[in-house]
Amino acid sequence: MWAAYAASAYGTGLGFGAFSIVAITVLNASSAEVSALSSAGLAIGALLAVPLGPWMEFRAKRPVMIAMDVLRFAALASIPLAYWLGTLSFAQLLVVSIVTAAAKIAFTAASGAYLKTIVGADRLLAATSRFESTTWSATIIGPPVGGAAIGLLGPVTTVAVDAVSYLLSALGITAIRKPEQPPSPKRTGTRRWSDIAEGWRYILAHQTLRRFFFNTILVNGLIMAGEPLLSVLMLSDLQFPVWEYGLAFAVPCIGGLIGSRLARRLVSRCGEQTVLRVFGTLRACWPLGLAFIQPGLAGLVIVMATELGLIICASLFNSVFAAYRLNNTDAGRHARVLAAWSATAGISIAVITVLWGLLAQLTSPRIAIALAGVLLLATPFLLPRRITAPDGASVGHEREPNPGPAASPTGRRLAG
């Protein structure tokens, strides 16, 4: 499963930004169309994925994961095929963006539920930390190599590679021989709409998950909203060279490896509650620094230092929280909870990004980035004061920890 994830993660890294590049260079899309391509894919894909949560809950998860990988392979492979046939259109890019976004949410929900069945609670943090490390290593390597491949071989090259990576992922999951635990039996008489809302009902009824839910949704949305504005500020307003812009986001990604590798050690030393609260707070303190970027070397250092601190804190928090969420969700509800969480994240990121784009249009990118940074400083108040275990007991320093389990690529990974 880890190898399958690595294949798709590196494919995604290589193909990062490929849709925008194809839309601009091949179809001469406007900036509004490029923005719509990103936002519509997230929002509509998330809405389409909502009914898949209850559908997956009572089915074997591995076939769902394989099906979603094959679906993404077919959708992405249609782009280079249409390009070579001379029939590629913006509408096709939009449909593929929506399909892959919905499939990603469904795959994430199914894989999280499946991971919980094959990895014990005492190893879950180890697993999530390794997945997080793989994500960040793919972020470091993928985009630069993908950019070189596009320059040498053409605009749809990395889309084709990304498509093949999902086929490799499907083959890797197919190769798993461990029998899957049978899914929970579906309750008779349950209404479909009630099932669809079950994920949100469970999150909102769970005192600790509810606060984490609102915190992560707002943090991810505000971070992602500032991402395109930072691109405009650096490349247009401050006239940074493109290579410096790429360097500013590529180098700090090493922080993702640092944070994910430190997660188990810090949980063992400080406890799960302390790590989640401290790094959940610290990850919200860095983005405000991006509002103070200046031209030249000083501005480049500000971006790299800010991004490095943000990525270390976010990757560490993500590793620990992914394990906590799986360990503290009742059996039989994992797929619905994860699908509801991912769908809400996708929709909120799309909405907040559009709103911040309008705000930047009315004011300036720097003011919009600063406002996002100021609002982020308030998000730690949404974190739970006491983190509870499944039995309601507080999870603190004295508790034995539960070690065990994306614009720039940086923002995409932080939002995960």
N, C-alpha and C positions, 0 to 999 in steps of 0.2 A: 504493500500500500504506500509506503514511503517512497519507493522507487517510482511508482506510478505518479505520485504527486510531484516528484522532482521533474519528471519528463514534462508534465503539463506546465509546471512553474517556469522552467527554462524556456519553453515554447512561448509562454505569455510574455516573459521578459524580452525575448528576441523580437516579438511582434508588437511591443509597446508603441503606441502612437501610430500604428500602421494605418488604421482607418482614417485618421485625420490626414495623413500624408497622401493616401490614395484619393481621398475626397478633394484635396487641394490641387495636387499635381496632375491627376488624371481627369477629374470631373470639373475642375475649376470652381469648386464650391466656395461660397462666400463665408465670411466669419460667422454669420448668423446660422448658416446651414451646418457648419462644423459644430457649433455649440448645440444645435438641435440634435445632431447625431449622437453626441455624448449624453445629453440630458434625457432625450426620449428613450434611448436604449436602457438607461438605468431605471427610469420611472415606469415605463410600460412593461419592461421585462420583469420588474418587481411585482407589478399588479398581476401579470400572467402567472407568476410563480406561487401566488398566495394559495390557490386551491391545491397545489401539489403537496403541501405539508401534510394535511390529513390523509391524502391519497397514499403517501409514502409510509405513513406511520404504521399501517397494518399490512405492509408488504415487505418482502425481503429487500434489504438495502443494496446489496451488491449488484443485482440486476439493474436497479435504478441508476446506480453510479455508472455502470457500463453503458446504459442507454443514453444518459446525458453526455457522456464523452463522445459516443458515436454521433449524436445529434450535433454537437459542436464541431466535430470533424467535418460532417457533411455541409453544415452551414458555411463554415470558413472556406472549405475547399471550393465552394461555388464561386467565390470571388476571383481567384486566379483563373478559374475556368472561363468565367464570363469575360474577364480582361483579355485573355488570349483569343477569345471568339469575337471580341469587339462589341459586346452587348452589355458591358457593365454600366449600371445606372446608380444614381443616388438613392433611389427607392430600394434597390437591392441591398445597398450598404445599411440602410436604416432597418430593414427587416432582419438582416443577419445580426446587427447590433442588438436588437430586441430579443431574438431567439437565443443568442449566446448569453445574454444577461439573465434570462429566465432559467436557462439550463445551469448556469453557474450557481444560482441560488438553490435550485433543486439538488445539485450535486453536493454543495456544501452541507445542506441539511442531512442528506442521506449519509454522507461520509462521516459527519460528526456522530450521528447515531450509531453507525457501524463501528467506528473507532472505539466507542464506549464498550462494545460487546467483545472486542478482541484484546483490549488492553485493560489490565486491572487498575483499580483506583490508585494503587501505590506506584504505578508507572505512568500515569496519565500526563503528569507534568513533564516527564522526560520526553514523551511523544510529542506533545504540543510545542515544546521548546525546539525539537529537531525540525518539525514542520516550519516553525518560524525562522530558524536558521536557513533552511532551504529557500524560503521565500526571499530573504534578504540577499543571499548569495546570488540568486537568479536576478535580482534587481541590480546588483553591482555589475554582473557580467553581461546580462542580456541586452539592455538598450544600446550600449556602445557597439557591441558586435552586430546587433540588428541594424543600427544606423549605417555601419560600414557595408553590410550586405545589401541594403537598399541602394547605396551609392554605386556599388559595383554591378549588381544583378537586376535592379529594377524595383519599382514601388510595391509589387505584390509578393515579392520573395518571402518576406517574413510572415506574411499572412499564410502562405503555403506551409512554411515550417511550423507555425503555430497549429495549423490544422493537423499536421502529422503528429504533433506532440500529444494531441488528445487521442489519436488512434493508439499511440504507444501506451498512454495511460490506461485506455480500455483493455489492451492486451495484458498489461501488468495486473490489473484488478482481476481479470479472467484467470490469471495464473495462480491466484490464491487458492490453496487447497483446503484450508481450515473450514469446516462446515459452519455456516452461519446459524446463529441462534434463531429459532422461529420467532417472528414478530408477535406482538401482543394481539390477541383476538379482538376483532372489532366488536364493540358493544352493539347489540341489536336495538333498533328503535332510535338511534342517534340521528338527528337531522344533519344534513350536509352543511348548512350554513352555521350550525352550532359547532360542527367539527372544524370549519375554517377559522372560526374565531377562538378556538380553544387555545392556540399558542399565545395569543395576546392576553386572554383571560388568565392563563397560568402565570405569565410574566407579571401582570399587574397585581395578582393576588399574592405573589411571593414578595415579602417585604424587602429582601435584599436585592433580588434580581430586578425588581421594579426600579430601584434607585440607580443601579448599574445601567439599566436599559436607557433611561432618560439621559444619564451622564454620557454614555458612549455615543448615542445617537447625536447629541448636540456637539460633542467634541469632534467627532468624525466629520459632521456636516460643516462646521466652521473651519476646520483645517482644509478640507477639500474646496470650500468656497474661495479661500485665499490663493489656491494654487494657480488658476489661470490668471488671476490679477497680478501675481508675482511675476509671471512670465511677461506680461505686458509691461510692468514696471521696469524689469531688468533689460528686456530686449528692445523695447520701444522708447521708453522715457529716459532711461539711464544709458542706453546704447552699449550694453555689454556685448562683446563678441559671442557668437553662438557656442564656441568651444569653451569659453569661461562659464557660460550658463550651464552647459552640460557637466562641467567639472564641479560646479557648485553643488550639484545634486548627486553626482555619482560617488564622490569621495566620502561624504557623510554616511552613506549606506552601510559602511563598515560597522557603524553603531548598531545596526540591526543584529549583526552576528554577535557583537559584544553583549547586548542586552539579553538576547535569547539564551546565550551560554551562561550568563550569570543567574538566570532565573531560579534554577534548582538550588544553587548554593545560597542565595539570599533567603529563599523560603525556608530552607533548613536552619539558617541562623536566626532569622528575624520573625518567622511565622507568616502565614498566608495573609492575614488581615493587615499587618504592617506593610507588607510589600504592595498590596493592592491599593491601600490608602495613600502611601507615600508617593509611589510612582504614578498612580492615577492623578494625583495632584500636580506632580512635577511636569508631566507631559503637557499640561495646560498652560504652563508658565513660559514656554519658549517662543511660541509664534509671534508674540508682540514685538520681539526683537527684529522681525522682518520689516517692520514699518520704518526702521531707521537705516535702511540700506542707502549707501552713498556710492557715487561712481568710483571706479578704480579698485585698487587692491584692498582698501579698507572695507568697501562694500562687499567684495568677494569673501573676505574673512568673516564678516558679520553673518552672511548667509550660511557659510559652511559650519561655523561654530553653532549657530542657532539650530540648523538642521541636524547636526550631530547629536546635540543634547536632546532634541525632540525625539529622534529616532531611537536612541538608547532607552529612554524612559518608556516610549510607546511600545517597543518590541518586548521589553521586559514585562510591562503590564499585560500586553496581549497574550504572552505565553502563559502567565499565571491565571489570567481570567478565563482563557479558553478551557483550561483544566477545571477551574472552579465551577464554571457554568455547566459542564457535562456532569460533574460529580454531584451537583445540587439541583438537577432536573430529574423529576420522577421518571422511572422506566415507563416506556410506552408513550412519552410525550416529547422525546428528544427531537424528532423530525419536525413536529409542528412548532415547537419553540424556536428552533434554529431557522426554519423557513420564515416565521413571523418576524424574527429579529433581522434577518438579512433583507427581507422585503421592505421593512420600515427604514432600514439604513439606506437602501438604494433610493427610495422615494424622497427621503429627507435630504440626502446629498444633492439630488437633482433640483429640488425646490430651493434649498438655501443657496446653491450655486447660481441659479437664475436670479434670485433676489440680490445677491451680492454683485452680480454683473450689472444690474440696474443701478445699484447704489454707486458703483464705481463710475458709471456713465454720468450720474448726476453730480458726483463730487470729483473723486480721483481714485486711481488704484491704491495709492498710499493711504488715503483716509479710510477706504474700505478695509484694507488689510489691518490697519490699526484698530478699527472698531471690532473686527473679528477677534483680534488678540485681546482686547479689553473684555469682551464677553466671555472668552475662554477662561479668563481669570476667575470668573464666578462659577464655573462648572464644578470645581471640587466640592462646593456646598451640596451638590446632588449626590455625592458618594455616600454610601451607608455609613452611619456612625459605628455600628457594630455589624460585623459580617457573620451570618448564621450558617450553621451546618444544616443538613437535611432534617435532623431531629430538633432543630430550633436552638441548639446550643451555640454560644458565641464562638467564633473562630479567632483566636488570638495568638499571642506569642507563645503561650504555654501549651497550645494544642499541637499534637504531632502533625506536621505538614502533610499535604497530599501531593507528593511528587508524582510525576507521571508525564497528551497531546499536549484594485486597486481602484495637457496636464503632465506633470512629472511623475516618474515611477515612484518617487518618494511618497507623494500624497496618496497614491493608490494603495501602497503597502500599509501606510499608517491607518488608513480607513478599514483595513481588514481586521 
